[in-house]
Amino acid sequence: MTTIGQKTGSKVLITSRRDVLPAALCCKEVVPLGNLEDDEFLALFKHHAFSGAEIRDQRLRLRLEEISEKIAKRLGQSPLAARTVGSQLSRTKNITEWEAPLNTDKMSAPMGALFLFPKGYQYYIDELVPLWMAEGLVDSSNRNTRMEDVGRDYFKKLASGSFFKSASNEDDRYVMHDLLHDLAESLSKEDCFRLEDDEMTEIPRTVRHLSVRVKRMEKHKQSICNLHHLRTVICLDPLLDDVSDLFHKILQNMKKLRVLYLKCYNRWKLPESIGELKHLRYLNISRTSISEYPRSLCTLYHLQSLHANYVGNILGDKLCNLTKLRHHGEFQIPNIGKLTSLQSLYEYEVQKKKGYELRQLRDLNELGGSLYVTNLENVTGKVEALESKLYQKSHLKYLNLAWSSENGVDSEDSLHLEIMDGLKPPPQLSRLRIRGYKSGTYPNWLLEPSYFSSLESFELTDCPWLEGLPTDTNVLSHCSKLGLHNVPNLKTLSCLPVGLTELGIDQCPLLMFVTRNELEQHDMRQNMMKAEDLASKLSQILDVNSFSVLRRSLLQEYSSLMQMSTLMDDDISEHLQTISRALEAEEDKVLVEESVVKTWLCCHEQRIGLIYGRSIEQLLVPPSGLHELYLSSCTITDGALAICLGGLSSLEILELTDIMILTALPSEEVFENLAKLTNLIIGSCYGLRSLGGLAASASITQLTLSTCPCLELAHGERFMPVSLEYLTTFACVLRADFFGRGLPNLKSISMHRCRSSESLLVDLCILEGLSSLQLQSLTLQGVPKLTAECILPLRVHKSLHVSSSVLLKRMLSAECFTFPRVLTLQDLKDPSVSFEGSANFSSLKNLNLYCCEMESLPRNLERLSSLEGLIISSCPNITSLPVLPPSLQRISIYDCEVLKNNCRAPDGESWPKISHIRWKDI
């Protein structure tokens, strides 16, 4: 635009759907655009409809010309509709498909279902297709094709024809263009109606599909009760009036209802009259407060989709009578084997009691998507496993087979192999995960090289006896994702699949990656820290609130060292007992006692001797197309890591955690080659001293550094990539000059319990350059002594997260400080907080309180005149609400039992203070 604007006579043409334009445009003339002439619109439509392959059959061409003229008349003179419908028709020359838009039912009904949702709504394909099915809009005549697949194909055709476009932030959600939404309205205005105006009292009696977005329903009750042919009711927004009696009366007049979608029901009990909706196919009440259900719900024998909270616990023994049920929420149903039409069953928990046996899965051959089978220790043997007939479930894409981690079996168990042999999956499976498997042998079906035709993901978790991947590399030849988590006996990695894009290795201590050059150096003990130094640094950077991080790391270390101990030259059993006793101690401070750290370092020294005492190198060389690499609690030396990363020019995410032997990141040359690396996470690497050539990266935008006590962060502009936008530091040592002025792209900083490097002072006080940054978000947790000079000049535009009352008071008292749109207070210890002060709250829209010990909400809360949202979570001492700002539109209360009861309608003491708020989640 700049180069064009510099040329003499240049003009800018702007189109808008509004005639009121911003003053900044300096618009001299507004030219209203009328509709195209009929001939012009027809020409535009034909241009798109006949843009495909040339039609040589003139009789066919003339017939399609006739049809196109009829279609054009139905498109409401919308150029966007002409392009969208025309482009879709250009893909086929089939007369039947061209005539489909002329069929009122075929075109207007599906479009009407879309019109029921407001403009800008994000459509979810697995939500929309069951709605279409319930309304009879999906062809069910082909018994060889599931209705869900037909519906998805229809959705995909609409998407490919530009009726939908992907939502920018969600891969599986779509939005519809406003103009196409208008077209949907024009095509369905006789059958479909959106009730959005509280003042509107008349609803056309021809309406069969109704969506409701008013604040109060009472004044519309009679109009809705007059709609005797209603098929669909969708209530998207909460209601302010008491709906229990209201819905009871309305439901009594809706005998033909097929779809009931409620997000607005604000009472705990569903009315008994729900059982009178004998034609109901779709019921979604999952986002409501309902926790009590009438038995009559189990008499809705035509129900295809049921989404509700807690219903499995209350009506479980009767739900198996709903034999036409195809979709349900994530709840257990006894005797689920009777529901042979079921299309999805996310989790099935095998139990020893009747109705929950594994054989209940036998006839559920329509299951698709994901199936997670847990508690396999309750299976008696191969015969029962075979009865599940998993291999017949050809629509399954993801299968997770899991034994409980608490099944009490520590030795190798041959029964596991028998059961796994009987759980043969369908060959069409895309993703397979095995968890808790305690056999050292793979089942026969995992040894057949050509059994799986398209297995894309393979994961092993908590499998202590497996020593390698399946012996035939062809089994995993199509895999793009491989995950190995807590496979402690894994010693080698066979040839990795060439198409691998994601690799995760976690808690596999016997996988030791080391280079030949490093083996020739023999002794790496000079890199060892002194016990007193490490103990001192750990105790300084970790406080009482973050010892859980150390406990987790030490627990994983204990497990790894235990596995390696049998291979070590010296006996470390006594050292391991010391570590075990420290982990069992109630006092977390025991973990950083010098004696415990010294014991761990002795074990670590033995590990180093084991690694560098090997006779041959072992390298990790993933395929060059790898996008994501996660290494945790495994052994990889500095040199081996450099070789591993050297060829990964497509790598985007790298995570290195709990790798105790790592002392330095790779060189500048390696990071320069990682041209697509955007996200780097490093955590609990106790020996790490250097970030190597990290500053040479031109692509990293997100960096997380956590609990690396030997790493001192200074001169950020020297050691950090200039491209950095999001920085998170947890329990790190920072020098005062860390931020400097060399990180111009920083948008977000998150600091958690960081300390100063100046003699390891208890708290961080000064960070030079912090005040000069323009940030979108800032999190300050466990850094209460940052000075006012650091904080007050800060400009944070979107989100501020604070855990210190001292810091908060400094901000509140400063006239120059402006709070951003979102303020989060977490872990505040003071019993009371006041919003008195000179700070500017005019931009504050959302206030969040998490895990605070305050006994009441902040005083002067009503002065937050722009506040729209309030979240109170895990603040048990808050028992009632004060006067709230009139601007408040949303309130959410979680894990605050006394406050929850105090806010309960209609008798709670605080209920009158929130009854007018439309969006309540309690």
Secondary structure, DSSP 8 states (H G I E B T S, - for coil): -HHHHTSTT-------S-S---GGG------------HHHHHHHHHHHHT-SS----HHHHHHHHHHHHHHHTTTTT-HHHHHHHHHHHTT---HHHHHGGGSHHHHHHHHHHHHTS-TT--EEHHHHHHHHHHTT-S----TTS-HHHHHHHHHHHHHHTTSEEE-TT-TTEEEE-HHHHHHHHHHHTTTEEEE--TT-----TT--EEEE--S--GGGHHHHHT-TT--EEEE-S--SS--HHHHHHHHHT-TT--EEEES---SSB--GGGGG-TT--EEE-TTS---B--GGGGG-TT--EEE-SSHHHHHHHHHTT-TT--EE-S---TTGGG-TT----SEEE--SSTT--GGGGTT-TT--EEEEEE-GGG---HHHHHHT-GGG-TTEEEEEEE--TTS---S--HHHHHHHHH----TT-SEEEEES---SS--GGGS-TTS-SS--EEEEES-TT--SS-SSGGGGTT-SEEEEES-TT--------TT--EEEEES-TT-EEB-HHHHHH---GGG---HHHHHHHHHHH--TTTHHHHHHHHHHHHHHHHHHGGGSSS--HHHHHHHHHHHH-S-GGGGGSHHHHHHHHHHHHHHHHHHHT-SS-B-----TT--EEEEESSEE-HHHHHHHHHT-TT--EEEEES-TT--B---HHHHHH-TT--EEEEE--TT--B-TTGGG-SS--EEEEE--TT-EE--HHHHS-TT--EEEEES-EE-TTSSTT--TT--EEEEES-EESSTT-SS----TTGGG-EEEEEEEES-TT--HHHHTT-EEEEEEEE--HHHHHHHHH-TT-B--SEEEEES--SS--B--SS-B-TT--EEEEES---SSS-BTGGG-TT--EEEEES-TT--S-----TT--EEEEES-HHHHHHT-TTT-TTHHHHTT-SEEE-
